[in-house]
Structure formats: structure tokens, C-alpha cells
Amino acid sequence: MSSADIAWMIVATALVLLMTPGVAFFYGGMVPLRSVVSTKLQSFAAMGFVTLLWAICGYSLVFSGDEGGLIGNFDYAFLNNVGMEPNSVYGPTIPHVLFMLFQCTFAIITPALITGAVAERVRFKAWLVIMTLWSLMVYLPVAHWVWGPGGWIAKMGGLDFAGGMVVHMTSGYAALVAAVMLGNRQNFHPEEQNSFSALMVLLGGTLLWFGWIGFNAGSALAANGLAAHAAATTILSAAAAMSAWMICDWIVGGRPTAIGSAVGAVAGLVAITPAAGYVSLQSAMLIGLITAVVCNSATRLVKKKLKTDDTVDVFACHGVGGTMGAILTAVFASKAINPAGADGIIHGDYKLFIANLIGAMAVIVYTMLMTYIVFKLVSFVMRVRVSESEERSGLDVTQHGERAFILR
């Protein structure tokens, strides 16, 4: 084992764990004051419930064994045989338990990302059930397809360095289905900005950008040159995307906004996630630039044309951004950057593009279908959406008996 690798991966795990509170601040700042606590708690709750699910069976179903390329088995159930010795397949220079914890933080943040699309509408009790079932039925299988031993997307040659398909595409397309199924808020007006605090959004965006270094650079699973490279591609893509998003807002809307800038940075972070350890620094900037333009257009399409209340643009940012990242990885990937990867289209090889395209389409279809099933199943046994009066009063008081601030 390597002391340097262990130290870096403990830091990376902490950084990714910090991203979930970052999501809470990011989303909490984008809803009216009456529902700030509720919106934040929906994200924060994942740190408890999903962690326990991961320990009981989640880690095992993703990373132990393989059943037809679709799911793992229960060899690591209740973290059996997950100890301080390294696993020769996963992180051979770090303790097995540390690899498990690092992967746990990915499982935590994924359902938390969905909450932004259902803000001010979903009952907290129903969300806890949905979050648990969704993690079991969507996140765990897809994570195995891409990262697990024998997963069919990995065997086909698909590449996803840190979770573009696994984390962002699943949460993004689930968010779209959830927003449509729950319907719009009563006061939904696409042309209006009802955010509570742009400063809170910027704080959340900063925490996400900071934590994303652990998200992507940590996926190298070692304190080495690849980790440093992934950190650089992450920062460069986010910078390019944020700058491009501001310019798009300036051209289309007449002025840049703080919230738009934060969303743009996150779009760049999302897009570089599957590519971070496979593309050059120059390609990373292009990925951020291209994705920002596409995602910026998608936000306007979803809210103003389709009239869908995806409250904080989860689908446009994570769904569309994750898809762009998966495709652009297959365009720009280079074995000169990472010999363990593959060459993309610009380097004369189309195999990765075909694998990532098939994998991405499968993730989209599977995620949307299973998300629909999960919401329907839960709706059969409990009420999922809050009442009109609860929505008007705000979910902070009606769901939790608390307020974000006491104004005197």
C-alpha cells in the first residue's frame, strides 16, 4: 500500500462528501424562502439513508461478482470482507474499505441531485422511500454496468472516468421524469426568477467546484500524474463553461446573472466528469465551451418552450451535460493521455464512440422507465405530492415545522 495514495484518497472522499451539502446550498438558494429547509434536507438526508443502503447491499451489488453483466452479487453484503487490506482489482495501493467509502460518496450525491427538479412539491416521507428505491433500481445497476466487474458497458469498451453516465445522466433524466410526473408548481412562471438567495447559490457552486476536484481527480485512485491531470481538466472545463454561459446569457438575455454563472460552471464540471482522465487540457476547455452553449439552450427549451418546472435545471445541466460529456469523451479521448483508456474520433478510432453512444442511450431509456415505475409504485401506497395549501404555506413549516430564518 502507498501512504501517499491513502492520504489523497481520504481527502478525495471528504471532498466528494462535501459536495452533497454543496448541492443543498445550491438548490436551497434557488427556491423561495418558504421551502429552503425542505429543499436542503432532501439532499442532506441522502448522507444518512443512502450510506446505510450502500453498506447493507449497495456496494456489494455494484462491485462484487457479476450476474450477466447486469448486477453484482451479495459477497460484500453488510461490508463482509471489506477491510483494511487492499483489493487487487479496486485501488491496489489503498485499503479496500477506503475504496468502498469513496464510491459511497458517489451513491450519496446522485439521488440528491434529483431533488432540485421536485423542489416545493414532494412530501418528505415519500421522497425518502423514492430515494431508497431509486438507488436500488437505477443507480446500483447502472454503476455495475459501467464500473463493476463484468459490467456490460465496460466490457463493450465504454469509458466513464468519474460518473458522467453513472451519476449525472441517471440523476438528470430521472429529474425530467420526476418533474413531469409531479407537475408544475402553482406559481410556476418560466419567465420569472423566484430564487431566494443568489449568494447561497454561489456558495453551493463554490463547494461543488471545490469538491469536484476530489470527484474527478480522486477517480485516479492514486496520488499520481493522472490525478493531477484530472484536476486540471476539471478546473479548465468549468472555467470555460462558466465564461461561455455568461456570454450566452449576455447575448440572449441582455445581461449575465450570478445564478446563471454558477449553473454554467456546474455544466462544465458535469461534462468533463466522464472525460477527466482521458482527454487533453485543450480538449477539456473545448468540452466545457461546447457543453455550456448546448445546456444553456436546453434550460430555455425545458422551461420556456416545454413549460416543464424543472426547478433548478437539473435535466438541462446534468442530463444534457452528462450526455454531452459521454459523447465528447468519445470524440476527444486519447491513449497518449491515459494508456488504459482508448482513442476517440479525432484520433482515428470510432469504437469508443459507438460504445459510449450505445451505453448512453441504454442509460437514458432504463433510467426514465425505472424512475417512472418507482414514482408510480410509491404513489400506490402513499401520497407523493404535497397539497395545494401545503405548497402555498411552504414545505419548511408543513413538512418540518422549521424556518430557514426568523424575520422580525
C-alpha positions as CSV (number, residue, x, y, z in Angstrom):
1,M,0.0,0.0,0.0
2,S,1.0,3.6,-0.5
3,S,0.8,6.2,2.3
4,A,0.5,9.0,-0.2
5,D,-2.3,7.3,-2.1
6,I,-4.2,6.6,1.2
7,A,-3.8,10.2,2.3
8,W,-5.0,11.6,-1.0
9,M,-8.0,9.2,-1.2
10,I,-9.1,10.1,2.3
11,V,-9.0,13.8,1.2
12,A,-10.8,13.0,-2.0
13,T,-13.5,11.1,-0.2
14,A,-14.1,14.0,2.2
15,L,-14.2,16.4,-0.8
16,V,-16.9,14.4,-2.6
17,L,-18.9,14.0,0.6
18,L,-18.8,17.8,0.9
19,M,-20.5,18.1,-2.5
20,T,-23.8,16.9,-1.2
21,P,-24.1,19.8,1.3
22,G,-22.9,21.9,-1.7
23,V,-25.9,20.6,-3.7
24,A,-28.1,21.6,-0.7
25,F,-26.9,25.1,-0.7
26,F,-27.0,25.4,-4.5
27,Y,-30.6,24.1,-4.7
28,G,-31.7,25.9,-1.4
29,G,-30.7,29.2,-2.8
30,M,-32.8,28.7,-6.0
31,V,-36.2,28.3,-4.3
32,P,-38.4,30.7,-2.4
33,L,-37.6,31.3,1.3
34,R,-40.6,29.3,2.4
35,S,-39.1,26.0,1.2
36,V,-35.4,26.4,1.8
37,V,-35.1,24.0,4.7
38,S,-37.1,21.3,2.9
39,T,-35.0,21.6,-0.2
40,K,-31.8,21.4,1.7
41,L,-32.9,18.5,3.9
42,Q,-33.9,16.4,0.9
43,S,-30.3,16.4,-0.2
44,F,-28.8,16.1,3.3
45,A,-31.0,13.1,4.0
46,A,-29.1,11.1,1.4
47,M,-26.0,11.2,3.6
48,G,-27.8,9.0,6.1
49,F,-30.2,6.8,4.2
50,V,-28.0,6.1,1.1
51,T,-24.9,5.5,3.2
52,L,-26.7,2.7,5.1
53,L,-28.1,1.3,1.9
54,W,-24.6,1.3,0.4
55,A,-23.3,-0.6,3.5
56,I,-26.1,-3.2,3.6
57,C,-26.1,-4.2,-0.1
58,G,-25.3,-1.3,-2.5
59,Y,-21.5,-1.7,-2.6
60,S,-21.9,-5.5,-3.0
61,L,-24.4,-5.2,-5.8
62,V,-22.1,-2.9,-7.8
63,F,-18.6,-4.3,-7.0
64,S,-18.8,-8.0,-6.1
65,G,-19.2,-10.6,-8.8
66,D,-21.4,-10.3,-11.9
67,E,-24.7,-11.7,-13.0
68,G,-24.9,-11.5,-16.8
69,G,-23.2,-8.1,-16.9
70,L,-26.3,-6.5,-15.2
71,I,-25.7,-6.6,-11.5
72,G,-23.3,-7.9,-8.8
73,N,-24.0,-10.4,-6.0
74,F,-24.0,-10.3,-2.2
75,D,-20.5,-11.3,-1.4
76,Y,-19.8,-7.9,0.2
77,A,-23.2,-7.6,1.8
78,F,-23.1,-5.7,5.1
79,L,-19.5,-4.9,4.1
80,N,-18.4,-8.5,4.7
81,N,-14.8,-9.0,3.7
82,V,-14.3,-5.2,3.2
83,G,-11.4,-4.4,5.4
84,M,-8.0,-2.7,5.7
85,E,-6.2,-4.8,3.1
86,P,-6.3,-3.6,-0.5
87,N,-8.5,-5.2,-3.2
88,S,-6.3,-6.2,-6.1
89,V,-8.9,-5.0,-8.6
90,Y,-10.1,-1.8,-7.0
91,G,-7.3,0.5,-5.7
92,P,-4.5,-1.9,-5.1
93,T,-2.5,0.7,-3.2
94,I,-5.3,1.7,-0.8
95,P,-7.4,-0.2,1.8
96,H,-10.5,-1.9,0.4
97,V,-12.6,0.0,3.0
98,L,-11.3,3.3,1.6
99,F,-12.3,2.5,-1.9
100,M,-15.8,1.5,-0.6
101,L,-16.1,4.8,1.2
102,F,-15.0,6.8,-1.9
103,Q,-17.6,5.1,-4.0
104,C,-20.2,5.6,-1.3
105,T,-20.0,9.4,-1.7
106,F,-20.9,9.0,-5.4
107,A,-24.0,6.9,-4.5
108,I,-25.0,9.6,-1.9
109,I,-24.9,12.6,-4.3
110,T,-26.7,11.0,-7.2
111,P,-30.3,10.9,-5.8
112,A,-29.6,14.3,-4.1
113,L,-29.2,15.8,-7.5
114,I,-32.7,14.8,-8.5
115,T,-34.3,16.8,-5.6
116,G,-33.8,20.1,-7.5
117,A,-36.4,19.1,-10.1
118,V,-39.1,18.3,-7.5
119,A,-38.5,21.2,-5.1
120,E,-41.6,22.6,-3.3
121,R,-43.8,19.7,-4.4
122,V,-42.7,16.3,-2.9
123,R,-43.7,15.1,0.6
124,F,-40.5,14.3,2.6
125,K,-41.8,10.9,3.7
126,A,-42.5,9.9,0.1
127,W,-39.1,11.3,-1.0
128,L,-37.2,9.0,1.5
129,V,-38.9,6.0,0.0
130,I,-38.4,7.1,-3.6
131,M,-34.7,7.9,-2.9
132,T,-34.1,4.4,-1.5
133,L,-36.0,2.5,-4.2
134,W,-34.5,4.6,-7.0
135,S,-30.9,4.0,-5.7
136,L,-31.7,0.2,-5.6
137,M,-33.4,0.1,-9.0
138,V,-31.4,2.7,-11.0
139,Y,-28.1,3.7,-9.5
140,L,-26.8,0.3,-8.5
141,P,-27.4,-1.5,-11.8
142,V,-26.1,1.4,-13.9
143,A,-23.0,1.7,-11.7
144,H,-22.3,-2.0,-12.2
145,W,-22.8,-1.8,-16.0
146,V,-20.1,0.9,-16.1
147,W,-17.7,0.2,-13.2
148,G,-18.5,-3.3,-11.9
149,P,-16.6,-6.5,-12.7
150,G,-18.1,-7.8,-15.9
151,G,-20.5,-4.8,-16.4
152,W,-21.7,-4.9,-20.0
153,I,-20.9,-1.2,-20.9
154,A,-17.4,-1.6,-19.6
155,K,-17.0,-4.9,-21.5
156,M,-18.2,-3.3,-24.6
157,G,-15.4,-0.7,-24.3
158,G,-17.4,2.3,-22.9
159,L,-15.4,4.8,-20.8
160,D,-16.7,6.9,-17.9
161,F,-13.8,8.1,-15.8
162,A,-15.8,9.6,-12.8
163,G,-19.5,9.2,-13.4
164,G,-20.9,11.1,-16.4
165,M,-23.3,8.2,-17.2
166,V,-23.5,6.7,-13.7
167,V,-24.1,9.9,-11.7
168,H,-25.2,12.7,-14.0
169,M,-27.1,11.1,-16.7
170,T,-29.1,8.9,-14.3
171,S,-30.0,11.9,-12.0
172,G,-30.6,14.2,-14.9
173,Y,-33.0,12.0,-16.8
174,A,-34.7,10.9,-13.6
175,A,-35.2,14.6,-12.8
176,L,-37.0,15.2,-16.0
177,V,-39.4,12.2,-15.4
178,A,-40.0,13.3,-11.8
179,A,-40.7,16.9,-12.8
180,V,-43.2,15.8,-15.5
181,M,-45.0,13.3,-13.2
182,L,-45.3,15.7,-10.3
183,G,-46.4,18.6,-12.4
184,N,-45.6,22.3,-12.1
185,R,-45.7,24.4,-9.0
186,Q,-48.8,26.5,-8.6
187,N,-46.8,29.7,-9.0
188,F,-44.6,28.5,-11.8
189,H,-43.9,31.2,-14.3
190,P,-40.9,30.4,-16.6
191,E,-40.1,34.0,-17.3
192,E,-39.8,34.9,-13.6
193,Q,-36.8,34.3,-11.3
194,N,-38.1,33.2,-7.9
195,S,-34.8,32.4,-6.2
196,F,-34.3,33.2,-2.6
197,S,-30.6,33.8,-2.5
198,A,-28.1,34.2,-5.3
199,L,-25.4,34.3,-2.7
200,M,-26.4,30.9,-1.4
201,V,-26.3,29.5,-4.9
202,L,-22.8,30.9,-5.4
203,L,-21.7,29.3,-2.1
204,G,-23.2,26.0,-3.2
205,G,-21.5,26.3,-6.6
206,T,-18.2,27.1,-4.9
207,L,-18.5,24.0,-2.7
208,L,-19.3,21.9,-5.7
209,W,-16.4,23.2,-7.8
210,F,-14.1,22.6,-4.8
211,G,-15.4,19.1,-4.1
212,W,-15.4,18.2,-7.8
213,I,-11.6,18.0,-7.7
214,G,-12.0,15.1,-5.3
215,F,-14.7,13.7,-7.5
216,N,-12.6,13.6,-10.7
217,A,-9.0,13.6,-9.5
218,G,-9.9,11.0,-6.8
219,S,-11.1,8.7,-9.5
220,A,-7.5,8.1,-10.5
221,L,-7.4,6.2,-7.1
222,A,-3.8,7.3,-6.5
223,A,-1.7,10.4,-5.8
224,N,-0.1,10.4,-9.3
225,G,0.2,12.3,-12.5
226,L,-3.2,11.2,-13.8
227,A,-4.9,12.6,-10.6
228,A,-3.1,16.0,-11.3
229,H,-4.2,15.9,-14.9
230,A,-7.8,15.2,-14.0
231,A,-7.8,18.1,-11.5
232,A,-6.5,20.4,-14.3
233,T,-9.1,19.2,-16.9
234,T,-11.8,19.7,-14.3
235,I,-10.9,23.3,-13.4
236,L,-10.4,24.3,-17.1
237,S,-13.7,22.8,-18.3
238,A,-15.6,24.6,-15.5
239,A,-13.9,27.9,-16.3
240,A,-14.6,27.6,-20.0
241,A,-18.2,26.6,-19.4
242,M,-18.9,29.4,-16.9
243,S,-17.4,32.0,-19.2
244,A,-19.4,30.7,-22.2
245,W,-22.6,30.6,-20.2
246,M,-22.2,34.2,-19.1
247,I,-21.7,35.3,-22.7
248,C,-24.8,33.3,-23.8
249,D,-26.9,35.0,-21.2
250,W,-25.5,38.3,-22.2
251,I,-26.4,37.8,-25.9
252,V,-29.8,36.1,-25.4
253,G,-31.0,37.7,-22.1
254,G,-29.2,41.0,-22.3
255,R,-27.3,40.5,-19.0
256,P,-25.3,37.9,-17.2
257,T,-26.5,36.6,-13.8
258,A,-24.8,35.2,-10.8
259,I,-27.1,32.1,-10.8
260,G,-26.5,31.5,-14.5
261,S,-22.8,31.7,-14.0
262,A,-22.9,29.1,-11.2
263,V,-25.1,26.8,-13.3
264,G,-22.7,27.2,-16.2
265,A,-19.7,26.2,-14.1
266,V,-21.6,23.1,-12.9
267,A,-22.5,22.2,-16.5
268,G,-18.8,22.3,-17.3
269,L,-18.0,20.1,-14.3
270,V,-20.7,17.6,-15.3
271,A,-19.4,17.4,-18.9
272,I,-15.8,16.8,-18.0
273,T,-16.6,14.2,-15.4
274,P,-16.5,11.1,-17.8
275,A,-13.6,12.6,-19.7
276,A,-11.3,14.0,-17.0
277,G,-8.7,11.3,-17.1
278,Y,-8.8,10.6,-20.8
279,V,-8.6,14.0,-22.7
280,S,-6.0,16.7,-23.1
281,L,-6.2,20.1,-21.3
282,Q,-7.1,21.8,-24.6
283,S,-9.9,19.3,-25.2
284,A,-11.2,19.9,-21.7
285,M,-11.7,23.6,-22.5
286,L,-13.5,22.7,-25.7
287,I,-15.8,20.3,-23.9
288,G,-16.7,23.0,-21.4
289,L,-17.3,25.5,-24.1
290,I,-19.5,23.3,-26.3
291,T,-21.5,21.9,-23.3
292,A,-22.2,25.4,-22.0
293,V,-23.8,26.5,-25.2
294,V,-25.9,23.3,-25.5
295,C,-27.0,23.3,-21.9
296,N,-27.8,27.0,-21.9
297,S,-30.1,26.4,-24.8
298,A,-31.6,23.4,-23.1
299,T,-32.6,25.4,-20.0
300,R,-34.6,27.8,-22.1
301,L,-36.2,24.9,-24.1
302,V,-37.3,23.0,-21.0
303,K,-38.9,25.9,-19.1
304,K,-40.0,28.4,-21.7
305,K,-40.9,26.1,-24.6
306,L,-41.9,22.8,-22.9
307,K,-43.2,24.6,-19.8
308,T,-41.8,22.0,-17.5
309,D,-41.0,23.0,-14.0
310,D,-37.5,21.5,-13.5
311,T,-37.0,23.9,-10.7
312,V,-33.2,24.3,-10.8
313,D,-32.4,23.0,-14.3
314,V,-31.3,19.5,-13.2
315,F,-32.1,17.9,-16.6
316,A,-30.6,20.6,-18.7
317,C,-27.4,20.7,-16.6
318,H,-26.9,17.1,-15.5
319,G,-28.9,15.1,-18.1
320,V,-27.9,17.0,-21.2
321,G,-24.5,17.9,-19.7
322,G,-23.8,14.3,-18.8
323,T,-24.8,13.1,-22.3
324,M,-22.6,15.7,-23.9
325,G,-19.8,14.6,-21.7
326,A,-20.2,10.9,-22.6
327,I,-20.2,11.7,-26.4
328,L,-17.4,14.3,-26.3
329,T,-15.3,11.8,-24.3
330,A,-15.5,9.5,-27.2
331,V,-14.6,12.4,-29.6
332,F,-11.5,13.7,-27.7
333,A,-10.2,10.7,-25.7
334,S,-6.5,9.9,-26.3
335,K,-4.4,6.9,-25.2
336,A,-1.5,9.4,-25.1
337,I,-3.1,10.9,-22.0
338,N,-4.2,7.6,-20.5
339,P,-2.9,4.3,-22.0
340,A,-5.6,2.5,-20.0
341,G,-8.3,4.4,-22.0
342,A,-8.9,4.5,-25.7
343,D,-8.6,6.8,-28.7
344,G,-11.6,8.8,-29.7
345,I,-12.8,10.0,-33.1
346,I,-10.3,12.8,-33.6
347,H,-7.5,10.2,-33.1
348,G,-9.0,7.9,-35.8
349,D,-10.9,5.3,-33.7
350,Y,-14.7,5.1,-33.7
351,K,-15.1,2.1,-31.4
352,L,-15.3,4.2,-28.2
353,F,-17.8,6.5,-29.8
354,I,-20.1,3.5,-30.6
355,A,-19.7,2.0,-27.2
356,N,-20.4,5.3,-25.3
357,L,-23.3,6.1,-27.6
358,I,-25.0,2.7,-27.1
359,G,-24.2,2.9,-23.3
360,A,-25.6,6.4,-23.0
361,M,-28.8,5.5,-24.9
362,A,-29.3,2.5,-22.7
363,V,-28.8,4.5,-19.5
364,I,-31.4,7.1,-20.7
365,V,-34.1,4.6,-21.6
366,Y,-33.5,2.5,-18.5
367,T,-33.4,5.4,-16.1
368,M,-36.5,7.1,-17.4
369,L,-38.5,3.8,-17.4
370,M,-37.4,2.8,-13.9
371,T,-37.9,6.3,-12.5
372,Y,-41.5,6.2,-13.8
373,I,-42.0,2.8,-12.2
374,V,-40.6,3.9,-8.9
375,F,-42.8,7.0,-8.7
376,K,-45.8,5.0,-9.7
377,L,-45.1,2.3,-7.1
378,V,-44.7,4.8,-4.3
379,S,-47.9,6.7,-5.3
380,F,-49.9,3.5,-4.9
381,V,-49.0,3.3,-1.2
382,M,-48.7,7.0,-0.2
383,R,-49.3,10.5,-1.4
384,V,-46.3,11.8,-3.2
385,R,-47.1,15.4,-3.9
386,V,-48.0,18.0,-1.2
387,S,-51.4,19.6,-1.1
388,E,-52.1,23.0,-2.6
389,S,-52.3,24.6,0.8
390,E,-49.1,23.0,1.9
391,E,-47.3,24.3,-1.2
392,R,-48.7,27.8,-0.6
393,S,-47.6,27.8,3.0
394,G,-44.2,26.4,2.2
395,L,-42.7,22.9,2.9
396,D,-40.5,24.2,5.7
397,V,-43.4,24.7,8.1
398,T,-45.7,22.0,6.7
399,Q,-43.2,19.2,6.4
400,H,-40.7,20.0,9.1
401,G,-42.1,22.7,11.4
402,E,-39.0,24.8,10.9
403,R,-37.9,28.0,9.1
404,A,-34.7,28.9,7.4
405,F,-34.7,32.4,9.0
406,I,-36.9,34.1,11.6
407,L,-37.6,37.5,10.2
408,R,-38.5,40.2,12.8
